[in-house]
Amino acid sequence: MISKHSEYLGTAREIAHGIVREQAEQVYSERRWPEGAIRELQRAGLGGLSVPTEFGGLGGGASGLAEVCEVLGEQCASTAICFGMHCVGSAVIAAHATPAQQRELLEPICEGEHITTLALSEPGTGVHFYLPQTQILASGSGYLLNGRKTFVTNGNHADSYVLSGVSAVDGLSFSCAVAPQGTPGMEWSGQWTGMGMRGNSSLQLALNDVAIPESHLLGNEGDQIWYVFHVVAPYFLMAMSGVYLGIAQAAYSAACAHLTKRSYSHTGSMLADTAVLQHRIGRLWGELEKTRQLVHAAAKKFDMGSDDALLAVMAAKAEVADCAVMMTNEAMTLCGGIGYRDAGPLERYLHDARAAHVMAPTTDTLRTWIGRAALDLPLLGD
Ligand SMILES: Cc1cc2nc3c(=O)[nH]c(=O)nc-3n(C[C@H](O)[C@H](O)[C@H](O)COP(=O)(O)OP(=O)(O)OC[C@H]3O[C@@H](n4cnc5c(N)ncnc54)[C@H](O)[C@@H]3O)c2cc1C
């Protein structure tokens, strides 16, 4: 049984350097959901990483989540995003878990027998994931869900899906609910053909009269906006910050490795001996380090309940998105024609990093929200 931060981080690192690294290229080239790595993380006791200790989890909080996603993301971004979304989903379930939800969902999550994930985005409202149009209608002793979800990471592989919706009666009060995989009326479609994150199995989900019991509603009716800004956003932003930090680190390491390996026959010198390239590596180191410090500080602020935690986690994900895209781009330049020619991880890093700016809340949205908050304006303005 692992319990301490250093223990579970060590376990995650071992798994990252083992099966995650071994299977990364295959996951990418075959667009395969990283089943082996996810099962290994579950077997090692990390399934309940984001579940509080009082519910049997590791209580990793935002800090543990960001750091685990970082070590996984350095080896395989697809594995990191899939595991990260499971942890975000677990945190949402745990936020207001009833005794029945603790028993039916959190216990199996902590025992490594249950994968969950978030299904918030919809085709109609795009990046405005906090404006679902899926309808939740009270029916008998439970609810009926009707609508469409899109980009569901871990799609058709998870055991349950955390869904958002609005009341079919007033169209306003919205809530989150959990639907177990295989509930009649859930129909998966599409294939993930995205440029990167190729193993993440982000699929479309149609909800046609999906019946869930009352016990599967999370929190109270109308709680969804609370979930969005107090649980979903912070945990999601910290998980994704870790993933993209991992990619940035991997790209930086690949550039350094190339510079110390490539030598010229006409001088016998290595690329690493060139002053301007040393200077460029120096700049990249600084970018990576300041971004890492911001991510770790933001996660700590959230875990400690600081007043400005939401601003910090939003800024962290915006900065890490810039950092990962810049770092993968720079690494490609530093590795020259050889890096461009040879199929290898650089292509994967470039493709994976580009998701950082388009996953909601996107970089533009985050900076607008930070600006609005700093100007004492409501986050969700016109
Ligand atoms: C790899 C990957 C995994 C994902 N996994 C999940 C998941 O597990 N669960 C989930 O719920 N969703 C997931 N998503 C969905 C994601 O979070 C977004 O909802 C989705 O990418 C929106 O795409 P869109 O084309 O509809 O964007 P659009 O809404 O069409 O936006 C296009 C662009 O316009 C910008 N834009 C839109 N409105 C404004 C505005 N008012 N001001 C400024 N800019 C604006 C956006 O920032 C964006 O850059 C995933 C997406 C990707 C790429």
The ligand as an ORCA input file, in Angstrom:
! r2SCAN-3c Opt
* xyz 0 1
  C      -6.832     15.763    -27.352
  C      -8.101     16.313    -26.802
  C      -8.709     15.700    -25.719
  C      -9.901     16.188    -25.194
  N     -10.469     15.543    -24.122
  C     -11.635     15.996    -23.622
  C     -12.287     15.288    -22.544
  O     -11.784     14.279    -22.045
  N     -13.474     15.745    -22.095
  C     -14.058     16.848    -22.615
  O     -15.119     17.221    -22.143
  N     -13.478     17.538    -23.640
  C     -12.285     17.133    -24.149
  N     -11.702     17.804    -25.197
  C     -12.438     18.907    -25.825
  C     -11.778     20.265    -25.630
  O     -11.635     20.556    -24.283
  C     -12.562     21.351    -26.357
  O     -13.871     21.393    -25.911
  C     -12.595     21.145    -27.818
  O     -11.252     21.026    -28.247
  C     -13.292     22.326    -28.493
  O     -13.087     22.239    -29.894
  P     -13.926     23.164    -30.918
  O     -13.296     22.909    -32.242
  O     -15.374     22.935    -30.760
  O     -13.540     24.635    -30.464
  P     -14.348     25.981    -30.725
  O     -15.324     26.195    -29.627
  O     -14.888     25.972    -32.123
  O     -13.200     27.084    -30.590
  C     -12.231     27.313    -31.639
  C     -11.252     28.363    -31.188
  O     -11.963     29.611    -30.950
  C     -11.621     30.122    -29.688
  N     -12.773     30.791    -29.086
  C     -14.059     30.381    -29.038
  N     -14.832     31.274    -28.394
  C     -14.002     32.269    -28.007
  C     -14.194     33.468    -27.290
  N     -15.387     33.846    -26.837
  N     -13.110     34.260    -27.068
  C     -11.883     33.898    -27.533
  N     -11.633     32.766    -28.211
  C     -12.691     31.962    -28.440
  C     -11.230     28.915    -28.861
  O     -10.368     29.287    -27.794
  C     -10.532     28.032    -29.880
  O      -9.170     28.386    -29.959
  C     -10.506     17.337    -25.761
  C      -9.899     17.965    -26.866
  C      -8.711     17.468    -27.389
  C      -8.076     18.147    -28.568
*
